[in-house]
């Protein structure tokens, strides 16, 4: 009985320790997740605008500007020195700049501007997730 109690106590302590370690490891670098969450929010808002067919120029520009601003943080925040990663991040920034310069004023223009951005995001996520 005593051995079983000690084994159970050891398991409980192990589970508590594991939870604490996992919590600490998960919280140590919040910025990469925050950057992706922010970009996901703005891409989601643009996607919702397309679905609702309410693609105002001002709203689209706002979300594209926020995406471009956030995309400049990708390389320093993730700290991945691989040339492929930095090239993908640069390509995303270029495509966002092109979308901003095209100034999409309707849903068709916004969809056309978002397509290369979405392809770049998917490509990078397939490689690095």
C-alpha positions as CSV (number, residue, x, y, z in Angstrom):
1,X,0.0,0.0,0.0
2,X,2.8,2.4,0.9
3,X,4.6,1.7,-2.4
4,X,1.4,2.4,-4.4
5,X,0.9,5.7,-2.5
6,X,4.5,6.8,-3.2
7,X,4.1,5.9,-6.9
8,X,0.9,7.9,-7.1
9,X,2.5,10.8,-5.3
10,X,5.4,10.7,-7.7
11,X,3.1,10.7,-10.7
12,X,1.1,13.7,-9.4
13,X,4.3,15.7,-8.7
14,X,5.5,14.7,-12.2
15,X,2.3,16.0,-13.9
16,X,2.4,19.2,-11.9
17,X,6.1,19.7,-12.9
18,X,5.4,19.0,-16.5
19,X,2.5,21.4,-16.6
20,X,4.7,24.2,-15.1
21,X,7.6,23.5,-17.6
22,X,5.2,23.5,-20.6
23,X,3.6,26.7,-19.5
24,X,7.0,28.4,-19.1
25,X,8.2,27.1,-22.5
26,X,5.0,28.3,-24.2
27,X,5.2,31.8,-22.7
28,X,8.8,32.5,-23.3
29,X,8.5,33.9,-26.9
30,X,5.1,35.5,-27.4
31,X,6.1,37.8,-30.2
32,X,6.2,35.3,-33.1
33,X,2.7,34.2,-32.3
34,X,1.5,37.8,-31.8
35,X,2.8,38.8,-35.3
36,X,1.0,35.9,-36.9
37,X,-2.2,36.5,-34.9
38,X,-2.1,40.2,-36.0
39,X,-1.6,39.3,-39.6
40,X,-4.3,36.7,-39.4
41,X,-6.7,39.2,-38.0
42,X,-6.2,41.7,-40.8
43,X,-6.3,39.0,-43.5
44,X,-9.4,37.7,-41.9
45,X,-11.0,41.1,-42.0
46,X,-10.2,41.5,-45.6
47,X,-11.6,38.0,-46.3
48,X,-14.8,38.9,-44.4
49,X,-15.2,42.0,-46.5
50,X,-14.9,40.0,-49.7
51,X,-17.5,37.5,-48.5
52,X,-19.9,40.3,-47.5
53,X,-19.1,42.2,-50.7
54,X,-18.4,45.3,-48.7
55,X,-14.9,46.2,-49.9
56,X,-14.5,49.9,-49.1
57,X,-11.3,51.5,-50.2
58,X,-10.6,53.0,-46.9
59,X,-11.1,49.8,-44.9
60,X,-9.1,47.8,-47.4
61,X,-6.2,50.3,-47.3
62,X,-6.2,50.3,-43.5
63,X,-5.9,46.5,-43.3
64,X,-3.3,46.3,-46.0
65,X,-1.2,49.0,-44.3
66,X,-1.4,47.1,-41.0
67,X,-0.4,43.9,-42.8
68,X,2.6,45.7,-44.4
69,X,3.6,47.2,-41.1
70,X,3.4,43.9,-39.3
71,X,5.2,42.0,-42.1
72,X,8.3,44.1,-41.6
73,X,8.6,42.5,-38.1
74,X,8.6,38.9,-39.4
75,X,12.4,38.5,-39.9
76,X,13.6,40.2,-36.7
77,X,10.9,38.6,-34.5
78,X,11.4,35.0,-35.8
79,X,15.1,35.4,-36.1
80,X,15.5,32.7,-38.8
81,X,18.6,33.5,-40.7
82,X,17.9,31.1,-43.6
83,X,18.0,32.9,-47.0
84,X,14.8,31.1,-48.1
85,X,13.0,32.5,-45.0
86,X,14.2,36.0,-45.5
87,X,13.4,35.9,-49.2
88,X,9.9,34.7,-48.5
89,X,9.4,37.6,-46.0
90,X,10.8,40.1,-48.5
91,X,8.4,38.7,-51.2
92,X,5.5,39.1,-48.8
93,X,6.5,42.7,-48.2
94,X,6.8,43.3,-51.9
95,X,3.4,41.9,-52.6
96,X,1.8,43.9,-49.8
97,X,3.4,47.0,-51.3
98,X,2.0,46.2,-54.7
99,X,-1.4,45.7,-53.2
100,X,-1.2,49.0,-51.4
101,X,-0.1,50.8,-54.6
102,X,-3.0,49.2,-56.6
103,X,-5.4,50.8,-54.0
104,X,-8.2,48.3,-54.4
105,X,-11.5,50.2,-54.4
106,X,-13.9,47.3,-55.0
107,X,-14.1,43.6,-54.2
108,X,-12.8,42.4,-57.6
109,X,-9.7,44.5,-57.2
110,X,-9.2,43.5,-53.6
111,X,-9.5,39.8,-54.5
112,X,-6.9,40.2,-57.2
113,X,-4.6,42.1,-54.8
114,X,-5.0,39.5,-52.0
115,X,-4.4,36.4,-54.2
116,X,-0.6,36.8,-54.4
117,X,-0.4,37.7,-50.7
118,X,-2.4,34.6,-49.8
119,X,-0.2,32.4,-52.0
120,X,3.0,33.8,-50.3
121,X,1.6,33.2,-46.8
122,X,0.5,29.6,-47.7
123,X,3.9,28.9,-49.2
124,X,5.8,30.1,-46.1
125,X,3.5,28.3,-43.7
126,X,3.9,25.0,-45.7
127,X,7.7,25.3,-45.4
128,X,8.1,26.5,-41.8
129,X,5.2,25.4,-39.7
